[in-house]
Amino acid sequence: MKVWIVGLLISGLLNIFSAQPVLNTTDQEEGFSADYKKSTWYLQKLLKNQVERLSRNVPLEIEGKKITSANVIPHFYQSRDYHLAWNFPEDLNQLIECIKTIDHDGLLPEDYYLEILLKRIAKRDQLSPVQKVELDLMLTDAAFLMALHLKKGKLQKKTLVPRTKYEEEFSKGTPNFLFEGLQNHQVKQALLSQRPKHSFYQKTVKGIEEYQRIQKNKKDWSAIPFRRELKKGDTTEIVQLVRERLTLLNFYLFEPEFQSFYFDESLERAVKKFQSNHGLQANGVIGKSTIEALNVTPKKRLQALKVNLERLRWLSEDLTPNMLLVNEAGFQLFLFLDGKRRLKSKIIIGRTYLRSPEVQSRLEYIEYYPYWHVPRSITKNEILPQVKKNPSYLSRHRMSLLDYNGNVVNPSKVDFNQYSGGNFPFIIRQRPGSSNALGLVKFIFPNSYNVYLHDTPNKRLFEKENRAFSHGCIRVEDALYMSEILLDKTNGKGLTIDDILEEGKTVRYYFEQDVAVLLVYFTAFSDEKGNLLFHPDVYKRDRAIRSALNRRMR
C-alpha cells in the first residue's frame, strides 16, 4: 500500500512538472537520434504536446511572449493532424507583409511578434526542432490575433482592454479562414477578408495611407499665423501659405514656382472644400477655425483616423443597408436606404455636460404632433424656477400639469413655492403644436438612455459650427423630410407630410421593415463617396482610445 501511495505521489509530481508553459529544448529532444529529430513525425509530436497543453488551459510563453489564441489554435492544428502550418515561403512572406502593413488599419505590428518572427525566420535553417515548433505557433497566433483585431477591434469597447480571445460563437469556425488561406496559398487575402466589409472602413483605410504619404514627404508644417479673416480679393503673404498647405493636403493644385499673395476664386473653392471636410462652415472665408484646422499636423490626423477605424471595427456588424447613421462628433445625420444615401442633415447634440450617448438600436415608430413629457431634470433645473417667478409660464408655453396617475391638475391651485426639484409631485407635459419643443415629429428607438431624434421649432442653432446645445436627445434639421422618406420606404402607403399634418392629430406609424439607428461618434472617417472627414472631439472621447491603441500588448 505504501509503495502504491508513493507511486501516485511521484506520478502526480511528474504530471505537474510536465505541464510547464515554456518549451525546453533539452527535455524535449533528449533521447532521440539526429535523424529522428529532423523527421516530420518528431515535429508533429512536439507540436501536439504543446497544443494539448493549450487545450488544457496551460499558459504557453515563447521568449516571454504569451500565446493568446488558445481557444482556436488547438482546433486549427488538430484539423492539420499537427503538421506545421508555415512550410511554404509564399505563405510566410504574405503573413509578414500583412503584419508589417497592419498600421494601415491603425494597429501596431509589434503586437504580432514582428521583431521575434523576423529574427527567427532569418535563421530558420539553423533552428532546432523545438524552435521550429515555437516559430510555427507564433506565426499562427499572430495570424489569428491579427484577424480577431481586424474583425472585432483590438480593444473591448466598454473597458478598452485588449481583446485576446474569440467569443465562443466564433471560436469553432474561425480556423477555417486560415486553413483555406494556407491551402490555397492566399494568406494575405484570407487575413484581409476579416476586415469590416462596409465601404466606410475600406475608404478610411485609404485615408490613413494618404496621410502616411503626406507625413513621409516631411514638408514644413510650421503653424500658419492668424491675423485677421481673409476672403476672396484680399492680398497678403498668408494667402500663399494657405495655398501651399492646401496643396500638400491635396485640396489645391498649383505649380511650385507659382507665387501669389492674391486670394483668387480657385483658392476660395479649395478653402470651401477643405472647410466642408473639416466640420467648418463652408463659406470660403479663412477665419481662425480654418487656420487652426490647417495647422493640425499629419501625425495628429493619422492618430484620429486610427481611433476611428477602431470605432468602425466595433460597429462592423451593425452597419446595414437601411440605417440612420447619426454622427454626433460631426453634428450630422445620414439616412441610408438600400445602401444608398437618401439624406444628409444637420443635427444638434447634447451639451458637453449632458452628452448624447452612443447607441445601436432599430427604429420602432415615428410620432407626429408629439406631446413632450418634460424630463425631471429639466423640470427641476429650468421650468420650476421659472414657474415660481411667473405663474403664467406654463400656460404661455402650452404646458399642462399632471399628477402621477395622469390626471390634469389646475396650476392656479398649486403653491409651487413649497416644492423643490426633489419633492415636486407633478409631471409637466407640453401640448402638441408648432411651438412644441419636439417640433412636429419624433423618432423612437429602444434604448436604455431614453433618447430619441426629433424636430425642433428653433432652427437658428443649425447655423452654428459647434451644435452641442441639447439636453441629450438629437434635434434634426430636416426631420419632416426624413420622416416622409422613411414612411414611403417602409410603409409604402403613399402618405405625404401634408396629408398627416393637415389632420393635426397625434399619430404613430410603426415600421414594417428594419431600419438600424446608430448614434455614433466619429471624429475622422471617410464617407461613402470617399471624402475624408474630420471633426472636433467635442466630447473628448478620443484620448482614452488613442492611448490604449498605442500601448503594446506584449
C-alpha positions in Angstrom: 0.0 0.0 0.0 2.8 2.4 0.9 4.6 1.7 -2.4 1.3 2.3 -4.3 0.8 5.7 -2.5 4.4 6.8 -3.1 4.0 5.8 -6.7 0.9 8.0 -7.0 2.7 11.0 -5.4 5.6 10.6 -7.8 3.3 10.3 -10.8 1.4 13.5 -9.7 4.6 15.4 -9.4 5.7 14.3 -12.8 2.4 15.5 -14.3 2.8 18.9 -12.6 6.4 19.3 -13.9 5.4 18.1 -17.4 2.8 21.0 -17.7 5.4 23.8 -17.8 4.3 26.6 -20.1 7.7 27.2 -21.8 9.2 24.8 -24.3 12.5 23.3 -23.0 14.9 22.2 -25.8 16.9 19.8 -23.7 13.9 18.0 -22.2 12.0 17.7 -25.5 14.9 16.4 -27.6 16.8 14.2 -25.1 17.0 10.6 -26.1 16.2 11.0 -29.8 18.6 10.4 -32.7 19.6 13.3 -35.0 17.7 11.8 -38.0 14.5 11.3 -36.0 14.7 14.9 -34.7 14.6 16.1 -38.4 11.6 14.0 -39.2 8.1 15.2 -39.7 6.8 12.7 -37.0 9.1 14.2 -34.4 7.9 17.8 -35.2 4.3 16.6 -35.0 5.0 15.0 -31.6 6.5 18.2 -30.3 3.7 20.4 -31.7 0.9 18.1 -30.5 2.4 18.2 -27.0 2.2 22.0 -26.8 -1.2 22.2 -28.5 -2.6 19.7 -26.0 -1.3 21.9 -23.2 -3.1 24.9 -24.6 -6.3 22.7 -24.8 -5.9 22.2 -21.0 -5.6 26.0 -20.5 -1.9 25.7 -19.6 -0.3 29.0 -20.4 2.4 28.9 -23.1 5.1 31.5 -23.4 7.8 31.9 -26.1 10.6 34.4 -25.4 8.5 35.9 -22.7 5.5 36.4 -25.1 2.3 34.6 -24.2 0.4 32.7 -26.9 -3.0 34.3 -26.9 -5.3 32.4 -29.3 -5.5 29.4 -27.1 -9.2 28.8 -27.9 -8.7 28.5 -31.6 -5.2 27.1 -32.1 -6.0 23.5 -30.9 -8.8 23.0 -33.4 -6.6 24.5 -36.2 -3.7 22.1 -35.6 -6.0 19.1 -34.9 -7.5 19.7 -38.4 -4.0 19.6 -39.8 -3.0 16.4 -37.9 -0.5 18.5 -36.1 1.6 19.3 -39.2 3.5 22.6 -39.1 1.5 25.2 -40.9 4.1 27.6 -42.3 6.2 25.4 -44.5 5.9 27.4 -47.7 7.9 30.7 -48.1 5.0 32.2 -50.1 2.6 31.8 -47.1 5.2 33.1 -44.7 6.0 36.1 -46.8 2.3 37.1 -47.1 1.8 36.9 -43.4 4.9 39.0 -42.6 3.8 41.6 -45.2 0.4 41.8 -43.5 2.0 42.3 -40.1 4.4 45.0 -41.5 1.5 46.9 -43.1 -1.1 46.4 -40.4 -0.5 50.1 -39.4 -2.7 50.9 -42.4 -5.5 49.6 -40.2 -4.3 51.7 -37.3 -2.8 48.7 -35.5 0.7 48.0 -34.2 3.0 45.5 -36.0 4.7 44.9 -32.6 1.5 43.3 -31.2 2.0 40.4 -33.6 5.6 39.3 -32.7 7.2 41.1 -35.7 10.7 41.6 -34.3 10.9 38.0 -32.9 9.5 36.5 -36.1 11.9 38.3 -38.3 14.9 37.2 -36.2 13.8 33.6 -36.2 12.9 33.5 -39.9 16.3 34.9 -40.8 17.9 31.9 -39.0 15.2 29.3 -39.9 17.7 26.7 -41.3 19.6 26.8 -38.1 16.6 26.4 -35.7 16.3 23.3 -33.6 13.1 21.3 -33.9 11.7 22.9 -30.7 12.5 26.3 -32.1 10.7 25.4 -35.4 7.6 24.5 -33.4 7.8 27.7 -31.4 8.1 29.7 -34.7 5.1 27.9 -36.2 3.0 28.5 -33.1 3.9 32.2 -33.0 3.1 32.7 -36.7 -0.3 31.0 -36.3 -1.0 33.0 -33.1 0.0 36.3 -34.9 -2.4 35.4 -37.8 -5.3 34.6 -35.5 -4.8 37.6 -33.2 -4.5 40.0 -36.2 -7.7 38.6 -37.7 -9.5 39.0 -34.4 -8.5 42.6 -34.1 -9.4 43.3 -37.8 -12.8 41.7 -37.3 -13.8 42.9 -33.8 -11.3 45.6 -32.8 -8.1 45.5 -30.8 -9.9 46.9 -27.7 -13.0 45.8 -25.9 -15.3 48.8 -26.3 -16.5 49.2 -22.7 -13.2 48.6 -20.9 -10.6 49.4 -23.6 -8.8 46.3 -22.5 -7.0 44.5 -25.4 -9.0 41.7 -27.0 -7.2 38.3 -27.0 -9.9 35.7 -27.2 -12.5 34.8 -29.8 -16.0 34.7 -28.4 -17.5 31.2 -28.1 -19.7 31.6 -31.2 -16.7 32.4 -33.4 -14.0 30.2 -31.9 -15.1 26.9 -33.6 -15.5 28.2 -37.2 -12.6 30.8 -37.0 -9.7 28.5 -38.0 -11.4 27.8 -41.4 -10.4 31.1 -43.0 -6.7 30.5 -42.2 -6.8 26.8 -43.1 -8.2 27.7 -46.5 -5.8 30.6 -46.9 -2.8 28.3 -46.4 -4.3 25.6 -48.5 -4.7 28.0 -51.5 -1.5 30.0 -50.7 -3.7 33.1 -50.3 -2.9 34.1 -46.7 -3.0 37.8 -47.3 -6.4 37.6 -48.9 -7.6 35.4 -46.1 -6.5 37.9 -43.4 -7.8 41.0 -45.2 -11.2 39.2 -45.6 -11.6 39.6 -41.8 -11.7 43.4 -42.2 -15.2 45.0 -41.9 -16.9 44.8 -45.3 -18.5 48.3 -45.2 -17.1 50.9 -47.6 -16.7 53.3 -44.7 -13.9 51.2 -43.4 -12.2 50.5 -46.7 -12.2 54.1 -47.7 -10.9 55.2 -44.2 -8.0 52.8 -44.6 -7.2 54.6 -47.9 -7.3 57.9 -45.9 -4.7 56.5 -43.5 -2.5 55.6 -46.4 -2.9 59.1 -47.9 -1.8 60.8 -44.6 1.1 58.3 -44.3 2.3 59.5 -47.7 1.8 63.2 -46.6 3.8 62.5 -43.4 6.6 60.8 -45.3 7.0 63.9 -47.5 8.4 65.7 -44.4 7.3 69.1 -45.6 7.5 72.0 -43.3 4.3 72.1 -41.1 5.0 75.3 -39.2 1.9 76.9 -37.9 0.3 79.4 -40.2 -0.4 82.6 -38.2 -3.9 84.0 -37.9 -4.0 87.8 -38.0 -7.5 88.6 -39.5 -10.2 87.0 -41.6 -9.3 86.6 -45.2 -11.7 86.4 -48.2 -11.6 86.4 -51.9 -9.9 89.5 -53.3 -7.6 90.0 -50.3 -3.8 90.2 -50.8 -1.4 89.0 -48.1 1.5 86.6 -47.6 -0.8 84.4 -45.5 -2.7 83.6 -48.7 0.4 81.9 -50.2 1.0 79.9 -47.0 -2.6 78.6 -47.1 -2.3 77.8 -50.8 0.8 75.7 -50.2 -0.8 73.9 -47.2 -3.9 73.0 -49.2 -1.7 71.7 -52.0 0.1 69.4 -49.5 -3.3 68.2 -48.4 -4.5 67.6 -52.0 -7.2 70.2 -51.9 -5.5 72.5 -54.3 -3.0 72.1 -57.2 -0.5 74.7 -58.3 3.0 74.8 -59.7 5.7 75.1 -57.1 7.2 78.1 -58.8 3.8 79.9 -58.7 3.9 82.6 -56.0 0.8 84.8 -55.4 -0.4 86.6 -52.3 -3.8 87.2 -54.1 -6.8 85.3 -52.8 -8.5 84.2 -56.1 -11.6 82.3 -57.0 -9.8 78.9 -57.4 -8.4 79.2 -53.8 -11.8 80.1 -52.5 -13.2 76.8 -54.0 -10.4 74.9 -52.3 -11.0 76.6 -49.0 -14.7 75.7 -49.2 -13.9 72.1 -49.9 -11.5 71.9 -47.0 -14.0 73.6 -44.7 -16.7 71.2 -45.7 -14.5 68.2 -45.0 -13.4 69.5 -41.6 -16.7 70.3 -39.9 -16.5 74.1 -40.6 -18.9 76.5 -42.3 -18.1 76.2 -46.0 -18.2 80.0 -46.6 -14.7 80.3 -48.3 -13.6 82.7 -45.6 -10.2 81.9 -44.0 -11.0 82.5 -40.3 -9.4 81.4 -37.1 -11.1 78.0 -37.1 -9.9 77.3 -40.6 -6.3 78.3 -39.8 -6.4 76.0 -36.7 -7.6 73.1 -38.9 -4.9 73.7 -41.4 -2.3 73.7 -38.7 -3.2 70.2 -37.4 -0.2 68.0 -38.2 -0.4 64.8 -40.4 0.7 62.9 -37.3 -2.4 64.1 -35.3 -4.7 63.4 -38.3 -3.3 59.8 -38.5 -3.9 59.3 -34.8 -7.5 60.4 -35.2 -8.0 58.1 -38.2 -6.7 55.2 -36.3 -9.0 55.8 -33.4 -12.0 55.9 -35.7 -11.0 52.8 -37.6 -11.3 51.0 -34.2 -14.7 52.5 -33.7 -15.7 51.2 -37.2 -14.5 47.8 -36.2 -16.7 47.9 -33.1 -19.7 48.7 -35.4 -18.8 46.4 -38.3 -21.8 44.1 -37.7 -24.3 46.9 -37.1 -23.7 48.8 -40.4 -26.6 47.8 -42.6 -28.1 48.9 -46.0 -31.0 50.5 -44.2 -29.8 52.8 -41.3 -29.9 56.1 -39.7 -26.2 56.9 -39.0 -26.1 59.8 -36.5 -22.5 61.1 -36.2 -22.5 63.1 -33.0 -19.0 64.5 -33.4 -19.8 65.7 -36.9 -23.2 67.2 -36.0 -24.6 65.3 -38.9 -27.1 62.6 -39.7 -27.1 60.3 -42.7 -30.1 58.2 -43.9 -29.2 55.2 -46.0 -31.8 53.0 -47.7 -30.9 50.0 -49.8 -27.3 51.0 -49.3 -27.7 54.5 -50.9 -27.6 57.8 -49.1 -31.0 59.4 -49.2 -30.5 62.3 -46.8 -27.8 64.3 -45.1 -29.0 66.6 -42.3 -27.5 68.8 -39.7 -28.2 67.8 -36.1 -27.9 69.3 -32.6 -26.5 67.1 -29.9 -26.2 67.2 -26.1 -24.2 69.8 -24.3 -20.7 68.8 -23.2 -22.1 68.2 -19.6 -25.2 66.4 -21.0 -23.6 64.3 -23.6 -25.6 62.3 -26.1 -24.9 58.6 -25.7 -23.7 56.1 -28.3 -26.5 53.7 -29.2 -27.1 50.8 -31.5 -30.8 50.1 -31.9 -33.6 49.9 -34.5 -36.3 52.4 -35.5 -39.6 51.4 -33.8 -42.0 54.2 -34.8 -42.5 57.8 -35.9 -44.9 60.0 -34.0 -46.4 63.2 -35.5 -47.7 66.0 -33.3 -46.0 64.5 -30.2 -46.5 65.5 -26.6 -43.4 66.5 -24.7 -43.2 64.9 -21.3 -40.6 67.2 -19.7 -37.7 65.2 -18.1 -37.4 65.6 -14.4 -34.0 67.2 -14.6 -35.3 69.9 -16.9 -38.4 70.4 -14.6 -36.1 70.8 -11.6 -33.4 73.0 -13.1 -35.3 75.1 -15.6 -39.1 75.1 -15.5 -39.9 75.1 -11.8 -37.7 78.2 -11.1 -39.5 80.0 -14.0 -42.9 79.0 -12.7 -42.1 80.3 -9.3 -41.2 83.7 -10.8 -44.1 83.8 -13.2 -47.2 81.6 -12.6 -48.4 82.1 -16.2 -45.2 80.4 -17.5 -47.0 77.1 -18.0 -49.9 78.4 -19.9 -47.7 80.7 -22.1 -45.7 77.6 -23.2 -48.8 75.4 -23.7 -47.8 73.2 -20.8 -50.1 71.1 -18.6 -49.6 69.9 -15.0 -50.4 66.2 -14.4 -50.3 64.0 -11.3 -48.6 60.6 -11.4 -51.9 59.0 -12.3 -52.1 61.1 -15.4 -54.9 63.4 -14.2 -54.7 67.1 -15.2 -54.1 69.5 -12.2 -55.1 73.2 -12.2 -51.8 75.1 -11.8 -53.6 78.0 -10.1 -54.4 75.7 -7.1 -50.8 74.7 -6.6 -48.3 76.6 -4.3 -45.2 76.0 -6.3 -43.0 77.7 -3.7 -43.4 74.8 -1.3 -41.7 72.5 -3.8 -38.1 71.9 -4.8 -36.9 69.6 -7.6 -36.6 66.7 -5.2 -40.2 66.8 -3.8 -42.1 68.1 -6.8 -45.1 65.7 -7.1 -46.2 66.5 -10.7 -45.4 65.8 -14.3 -45.2 68.7 -16.8 -46.4 67.9 -20.3 -46.3 70.3 -23.3 -49.1 70.0 -25.8 -48.5 69.2 -29.5 -48.1 72.0 -32.0 -45.6 74.0 -33.9 -44.1 75.6 -30.7 -43.7 72.2 -29.0 -40.0 71.6 -28.0 -40.0 68.4 -30.1 -41.4 70.1 -33.1 -43.9 68.2 -35.3 -42.3 64.7 -35.3 -40.1 62.4 -33.2 -38.4 59.1 -34.0 -38.4 56.4 -31.3 -36.0 53.6 -31.0 -35.5 51.3 -27.9 -32.5 52.3 -25.7 -31.6 52.5 -22.1 -30.9 56.2 -22.1 -34.5 57.3 -23.2 -33.1 59.4 -26.0 -34.7 59.9 -29.4 -34.5 62.0 -32.6 -36.9 64.9 -33.0 -37.8 68.0 -34.9 -37.5 71.5 -33.3 -39.2 74.8 -33.7 -35.9 76.7 -33.2 -33.9 76.3 -36.5 -31.4 79.1 -36.0 -29.0 77.0 -34.0 -28.3 74.8 -37.0 -26.3 77.6 -38.5 -23.6 77.2 -35.8 -20.5 75.2 -36.4 -20.5 73.7 -32.9 -24.0 72.4 -32.3 -23.9 70.9 -28.8 -26.9 72.6 -27.3 -29.5 69.9 -26.3 -30.2 68.0 -23.1 -29.1 64.7 -24.7 -31.7 64.0 -27.4 -30.8 64.7 -31.0 -32.6 67.5 -32.9 -32.8 67.0 -36.7 -32.9 70.0 -39.0 -34.7 68.1 -41.8 -36.9 65.9 -39.6 -40.1 66.2 -41.5 -38.5 65.4 -44.8 -36.7 62.5 -43.3 -40.0 61.1 -41.9 -41.5 61.3 -45.3 -38.7 59.3 -46.9 -38.9 56.7 -44.2 -42.6 56.3 -44.5 -42.5 55.9 -48.2 -39.8 53.3 -48.0 -41.1 51.2 -45.0 -44.8 51.5 -45.2 -45.4 52.0 -48.9 -48.8 53.8 -48.2 -48.1 56.8 -50.3 -48.6 59.1 -47.3 -47.4 62.7 -47.6 -46.4 65.1 -44.8 -49.2 67.4 -46.0 -51.8 64.7 -45.5 -50.6 63.9 -42.0 -50.1 67.4 -40.8 -53.5 68.5 -42.2 -55.2 66.3 -39.7 -53.4 67.9 -36.8 -53.6 64.8 -34.6 -51.1 62.9 -32.6 -50.5 59.7 -34.7 -47.9 56.9 -34.7 -46.6 54.9 -37.7 -44.8 51.7 -36.8 -42.1 50.3 -39.1 -42.7 47.1 -41.1 -39.0 46.9 -42.2 -35.9 47.1 -40.1 -34.1 50.4 -40.1 -31.0 50.5 -37.9 -30.4 53.5 -35.7 -26.7 54.1 -34.9 -25.8 57.0 -32.6 -22.0 57.0 -33.2 -19.1 59.3 -32.5 -16.7 59.6 -35.5 -14.1 62.4 -35.3 -12.5 61.2 -38.5 -13.7 58.8 -41.3 -14.3 58.6 -45.0 -17.9 58.9 -46.2 -19.4 56.6 -48.8 -18.1 58.9 -51.6 -14.5 58.7 -50.4 -14.4 62.2 -48.8 -12.1 62.2 -45.8 -14.0 64.0 -43.0 -12.5 65.4 -39.8 -14.5 66.8 -36.8 -13.6 68.3 -33.4 -13.5 65.9 -30.5 -16.3 67.8 -28.7 -16.8 65.2 -26.0 -13.1 64.5 -25.6 -13.6 60.8 -26.2 -10.6 60.1 -28.5 -7.8 60.3 -25.9 -8.5 57.2 -24.0 -8.9 55.1 -27.1 -5.8 56.6 -28.7 -3.7 55.8 -25.6 -5.0 52.2 -25.4 -4.4 51.6 -29.1 -0.8 52.9 -28.9 0.0 50.7 -26.0 1.8 47.5 -26.9 0.1 44.3 -25.9 3.3 42.3 -25.3 
